[in-house]
Amino acid sequence: MFWRVSIGIAAAQLAYRRRQTIVSTLGVALGVGFFVATSALMSGSEKDMVQRLLDNAPHITVKDEFRTAAPQPVFMAFPQGAVSLSNTKPREYLRGIKNHSAKIEELSRQPGVIAEAALTGTAIVRYASKDVSAGIAGIDPEKERFLTTIESNMQQGSLMRLKTASQGIVIGQGMSERLGLGMDDLATVVSPAGIVRRMKVVGLFHTGNLLFDEGQAYMLLKDAQVLLDKPFIANRIRIKIADPDMAEDIAAQLESRWGYRTESWQEVNRDILGLFVIRNIITYSIVGAIMAVAAFGIFNIISTVVMEKRRDIAILMSMGFRAADIQWIFLVQGIFVGVIGMVLGWAIGLVLLEMLSTVEITVPGMMDTQNLPLERGLFQFGVGGLFALISAIAAAWIPARKASQVRPVDIIRGAA
Amino acid sequence: MTAPEGEPIVELRGVTRILQDAVPVPLVRDIDLVVRRGEFVSVTGPSGSGKSSLLYLLGLLDRPTSGHVLIDGEDTVGFSPDRLAAIRLSKLGFVFQFHFLLPEFTVLHNVTLPMLRLGRLDEKAIHERGMSLLADFGIADQAKKRPDQLSGGQRQRVAVARALSNDPLVILADEPTGNLDMRNSEIVQGIFAELAAKQGRTVIAVTHDTDFANSAPRNVHLVDGRIASDTRR
């Protein structure tokens, strides 16, 4: 029962200076609201971006390259020796991944793994006396549609038609517009190896990525091998795995086993992922600053109240209230402001999210407008609320403690 | 001078209080004082003689530098602040020069606050006792008002009602008429006289008001922090 007296006094004081209470509560509420909104936006766009990275490219790519040049035998023979060798010519070797079909078979036996041998290169696509330089990917349509989102981005035709058409090619809509090359037209494709082939457009895709839509073409692996004059050769193994987070580890294993440079999606997108970390730090420090300002508001108000209420504190103490009772009176006020601010902040956050979800943006480099990606998770609300509560309680605790240390005699003596 | 009767309610034994400052200031020195049940004692003395300091020591608001303060036969030396607060809550009632009513609460709520904190009675009984205390001082009709809507004399009566709410062993008053005009001062003085004479309460009142001091059967006069005279009439 006695603690109800402290709470009753706290409630009466809050109600008595209604305006200050409302202002400090709104301060917390705005902090929580903005935290919820910015955090939803930040983690939403991060997830969206990561999803794009994952969807648009394989999780792991094995390339027919090596990270370091092969060491000369003399260096291996005298690892500690003062050996210098100049004007050596690196050994020529046939590019391509050795025995790729066995590797694909082995990888495909793992559950949830899709592995595809591909041959990439460049060629010139020529139509109606216009040229476009294009990246060529020789692929397996059955597997490609699981590896990337290209199949779902098809506007006309499909990747699968590559299998039925003879010498088919799938190009982006951007390239189609530049060349005036439409469905079922015959394009001339010229490779650096000097081979010229007439290929029929069997599909048009549109990803929204300008470079990609204007400069990428797909064909069957065997067509690419002929075009690039690399029979039976694949220079990429493209892998999708069940858990994308494992990509780095698996890539490292494959690289150490086979020696080929093996890139995980994390390695390829290191710069973007690094950017997210910096972005999150910026976001949370700004939101943290908002909360800190709100907390200082609470601290300021409760400190002022404690100063103003020294007489009341003195009489309550002389009446027989313990120091802890007094501390509770002011702590409860901070808790109240924190709790109400938190709930109000959630409401503000919800409203902000609704408003943000109607905003349409155009990302540079992309052609389409899209809605802001938002993540409406309990996490944002939970963390925002917790942050508000902790800062409000901490801000009230200091002056509350000061209040409990008031010496009633000092006040009573002076208050005539 | 009649011989004192009844058991001792408050007792000071060799109490000295020195304010530890750059130069230590003695507030009271070597005070021996026994106040028994039912006594009405006025404490007088010139400004700075230590009257109020003595009252704060009696009321456990201040602690002696040396000596013993006994309340209801219990030596409070070495008690924790919480234990002292518990004694103040149940056994002591204070009235100060300033009324110290909480501005956010109604008059009735102010009076019932010590009872609510003590929690000995249920809410209904607390409410009834609060109303009857206000009725005793003729201010029952003011119960729902806030302190700032009352006159100075009414406020001080509320403060006295509040001091009585937990039925304390002793009322400690520090210049209770000091802030009041003549008429209100007389009313409050009458109340104290009645508390002592009719209700048989133990009252210790610090005052510089000669009339008020003379209305008490016993007077303790302080000079320079020492008891100069202790007279019974």
Interface residues (C-beta under 8 A of the other chain):
Chain A: M1 F2 R4 V5 G8 I9 A12 Q13 A15 Y16 R311 D312 A314 I315 L316 M317 S318 M319 G320 F321 R322 A323 A324 D325 P408 V409 I412 R413 A415 A416
Chain B: S52 Y56 G59 L61 D62 P81 D82 A85 A86 I87 R88 L89 S90 L92 F94 F96 Q97 F98 F100 L102 P103 E104 F105 L113 P114 L116 R117 L118 G119 R162 N166 D174 G178 N179
